[in-house]
Amino acid sequence: MRPRDVYLENSKTLGDSGVETIDLDVTDPISELYLKFEATNGSTSNVDNLITHNITKIEVIDGSDVLFGMIGRMARALYAHTEHKIPGEYYTGMQGDSPIEVIPLRFGTRLYDPFRALNPVNFLNPQLKITWNLANIRDVGATGFSGGSLKYSLIARIMEQAPAPTSFLMSKEVDYWTSAGSGDHRTDLPVDYPYRLLMVRAYERAVDFRSSISNLKLSVDSDKYIPFNLESGDFCNLMLNSLGELNQVYWNVLLDVTARETWMGHSLGCVIMPQNAGYIVAASYDWKSTILPVITKHDGTRGEGIPACLFSRGTALENCYVYPFGRLDEPSEWFVPPSSGSLRLFSSMGDADADCRVVVQQDRSY
């Protein structure tokens, strides 16, 4: 096998919203599609507003067949938890600054997996489709992104002279809903291919995602077999043990006793480093995917808004529960659903108004 990286697009300027479709017109297996986004923050600030969160859908399609499909923030979380690191070059909400954010779409258990990759020749018209809106979080302008500043690049990481892969990891969203204050939400899951992992998101600003979804249960054939039935706290601890700790660095503009997002659902701690001299910055709490900074000047008076760097660590990035079926690099341990019968996920809800989504990753054979 001989690896090759090729630009399919390089720093192409996009509008403030729209849909971009790119033909995947290569003939060798693709191990990874590497998406890079760049933009410019407004002249005042752009707090708690990642480019990723304005990517409303990323899809790899072959006609109506979806081979990869989910919102940008879940694609970021999927890569982070399976590769044990948060992708991206420079996360920043500073005024006039230029964030650079990356979302790799990987189709094997690792880069250049000889058995699993996206093989374009197995499809009629494979394409990557990106949908975005820079005003998804806040309006384009002084306190959002600057209009006309979005650019993206796409690099295909190709395996030349490689044997034809036998399968690829198909990752896509299969359900979404808004949480209620109580009750169970049922998701009927596909049973066509083996499962490598299952991912569930529950996001509402400044609300503990373990309250929004308090228990997750996977049921085969009406409880004939139950792979897991876990309370949210235990789920997070098991996830931390099996997938490891994530670390994130994010530049932001802080206001005294005003919460800022970390997007780390299960936090293990956050450190704040102020950029300006003469300030002492502490955290009143680091919880609910947010941190509450307390800013004090050296003379003992309370501080004003200052630029700072936030170092956060934990798991459940983007408020996502991730359940790996066995070891991620051992296909023999992955979950094979019943060829007939039901496969259902029950999400127990304890708080209303959270955005909830379910993503599955399956080993799809050619």
N, C-alpha and C positions, 0 to 999 in steps of 0.2 A: 504494500500500500504506500502511495506517495501523497502526502497532504498538500493541498493547495487552497489558498484564500483568494477569493475573487470579489471585487466590487460589482454588485448588481445596480447599486445607486451610490453616489458619493456626494455628500453635502448638498442634497437637493433641497431647495427652498419650497416650503409648503405655505398654503394660506392658513388663516386662523381656524378654519374648520374644513372638513371635507372627507373624502374617501380616496385612498391611493391604492391602485392595483398593480402588482409587478409580476410579470411572467417569470417563473422559475425555469428558464430555458437553458438548463445545463443537462448533461447526459450522465454524469457521474454521481454516485451516492452523496447526499448532503448529510453530514454529521450534525451541523448546527447552522442556523440562520442567526446572524449577529446584527441586531438592530440598535443603532445609536441615534439618540435625539439630542438636539441642541436648541436653545432658545435664549432670549434676553429678558431679564426681569425688568419690571417697571421702574420709574425714576424714584418712587417713594419706598417701595418694598414689594415683596411677593411671598408673604409668610404662609407656611403650611400648604404649599401648592406645588407639588411635584409635576414635572412633565408627564411622568408615568400615569398620574391620576387623571390626565386629560386625554389619554389614549383610551377611547371608549370601547374599542374592540380590535383584537388582532386575530386574523384567521389565515390558515393555510387551507386552500380549498382546491377541489377538482370538480368543477361544475357545482352541483349541489352537495357534494360529499365534503364534509368538514373534517380535515385531518388534524387541525389544531384550531382552537377557538376559545377566547376568553377576554375579559377586560385587562387593560394594561397592568393594573396593580396586582391582579392575581397571577399574571404571567411573571411579574417580578418576584412574587412570593414563592411561586413554584420553583423557579430557578434557585432562589436563595436557600430553600429548605433541602432540595435534592443535591445541591453542590456545596452546601455548608458555608456559603458566603453571599453577601448581598452584592448584586451586580451594580455597576455604575462607576463613573469617573469622578463626578463632582456634584454633590447635592447642595444647593444653596438657595436661600430665599432673600439674599441681600440685595439692596437696591442697585439696579444697573448691572448686576452680576450676570454671568452666563452659565447656567447649569448644563451639565453634560450627563445624560442618563442612558443606561444600556439595558436592553432586554434580550438576552440570548434565548433562542428557541432550540432546545436540544432534542434530538430524536433517538438517542441511544442512552445506555446507562452511564456512559462517559464519552468524552470527546474522542472521536475516531474508534468507536465501538465497531469491531469488524462484523458483528452479527446484526446490528440494529442501526438503521439510518433511513432517511427519506430518499427513496429511489425514484427520481422523476420519470424514468422510462416506464414505470409501472402505472402511470396515470396518463390520461388524455391531454389535460391542460392544467397542470399544477400552477397555482398562483398564490402569492402573499397579498393579503388585503388588510389595509390599516384604516381605521376610522378614528377621527380625532375632533376635539373641540377645545381650543385653548381657553374658552370661557366656561368650561365644565365646572370649575370650582369657584372662580370669581371672574368678573368682567376683565376683558383685555384693556390694559391702560396702565396708569401710574402705580396702582396697587396690585396689579396682576402681571401677566406677560405683556411685553411690548408687541404691538401688532406687526405682523409680517416678519417675525424673527425666527420662526420655527424652521429647522432643517433636520433632515434625517439621512443616514447612510445605512446601507444594507450590504453585509459581507456574507457570502456563502462559503462555509468551511467544508471543502470537498475532499473526498477520498478517491484519488485516481488509482488506477490499476488494482482496485480492490475487488474481491469476489462480491457477487450480488448479495445484498443483505437479505436475511430471511424474514425480517419483520421491522417495525418501527414503533416507537412510543407515541401513541395517539392521545393527546391531552385536550380535553374540551369541557366546557360548561354544559351541564345537563339540567340545571334547575336554578331558579332564583325566585325570591319572595321577600316580603317585608314581614318582620317578626311581629307576633302578637304577644300580649302580656302573659299568656299561659297556653297550655295545650301542646300537642305534638304535630309537627309538620312532616308529612310523608313524601319521600322522593323515591319514585320507582326507577331503579337503575338498570342500565343495559346488561345483558348477560352474554354478549357475543364474543368477548375476548378476555383473557386473563387480566387481573388488576395488579398494577405495581403500587399504586397509592390512591388515596381518596383525600380531597381537600375541601373544607367547608369554611366559608367566610361569614362573619357576623359583625358588621360595623355600624356603629352610631357614635358620633363625636362625643367624647368625654363620658362614655358608658362602658363599663367593663364587659367585654365580649363574653365572658363566662356567665354573665347574667342574661344576656340576650339569648344565648343557647347554653343551657345548663347541663345537658346530657346528650350523648350521641350513641345510637344503637344501630347496628347493622344486622338485619334479619334475613335469613335464607329460608324460603318455603314456610312462612308463618311461624318462625322461631324453631324450626326443626334443627337449625344450626345458627348460632349467634357468634360471629367472629369477634365482636366487641360490643360492650354495653357499659359506657364509662361516663362518670360525672366529669364536668369540664375541668376541674382542678387536677384530677388524676390524669386526665387526657393530656393536659399541658405538661405535666411532669414526665410522663412516659415519652412524649414527643421530644422533650429536651434531652432525655437520656439516649434516645435512639437516633436523633438527627443532629444533636449538638447545638452549641450556642452560636448566635449570630451577633455581629458587631456592625454598628452603623455610625457614620460621621455625617453631620448635617449642619451647615452654617445657616443661622437664622437671626432675625431681629427680635430681641426680647423686650417685653414690657414688664414692669414690676407687678407681680401677683396676677399674671395673665397667662393662662395655660397655652402651651405650644405642643404640637403633635410630635410624637416619636414614631408612631405606627408600629410600635412593638407591643403586641397584645399581652404578652407575659414577660414583664420586665424583670431583669436581675440587677438593674442599677443604671444610673445616668450621671455623667459628669459634665459640668458646664465650664467652658473656658472663655472668659470675656476677651474681646479683641482690644478694648480700650483699657489703658492704665487708670488706676484710681477707683476701681470698683471691686466689690466682693459679691460674688453671685453664688447663691445656694439654691437648693431645691426644697420646697415645702413638701411636695410629694412627686413621685414618679409612678403613675398608675393610670389605668384606663386609656392606654396608648398616648398619654400626654404627660408633660412635666410642668410643674408650677414653679417658675423662678422667683426668687426673692433677691432684689437688687439693692445693695447698700453701698454708699460711698465711703471712702476711708475716713471722712469726718463724722461718720455715724448717721448721716441723713440718708433718706431713701433715694435710690437712683432713678433715672429716667430710662427710656428705651435705649438699648445698646446692642451692637452686633456681637454675636458670640458663636462658639462652636459647641455643638451638643454631641457627646459620645454616649450612645446608648447600647445596651447589650441585653440579650434575652432570646426569646423564641416567639412563635406565633406572629411573624411579620405580617403586616396588613390585616391583623386580627383573623388569621387563618389557622384553623385546626388542620393538621396534616397527619394522616394515618398511613404509614408504610406497611405493606403486607410482607413481613419478613425483612430480610436485608435487601436494600435497593439494588445491590449488584449481584444478587443470587436469584435468577429467574425461577429456579426450582421451588423457591419458597413463596412465590407470588400466589395470590388468591385466584383460583379457577372457579368461576361461578357455575351454578347448575345450568345444563343445557336447556332444561325446561323448568318451569316453576318460577318463583318470584325472588327478587333481590331488592330489598327495601331499606332505605335509611330513614330513621326516625330522629328528628331534631326536636328536643324538648325546649320550649321557649319560656323565658321568665321575664322578659322586658320587651315592650313594644317598640316599633319603628326602626329596627336595625335592618340594614341592607344585607340580605343573606343569599349566598350562592353556593353551588356545589360543582366541583370540578373532579373529573375522573381521569386517571392516566392508565391506559391499557396497552398491552403488548399485541399490536395488530399484525397479523401475519400476511405475507404477500401470497 
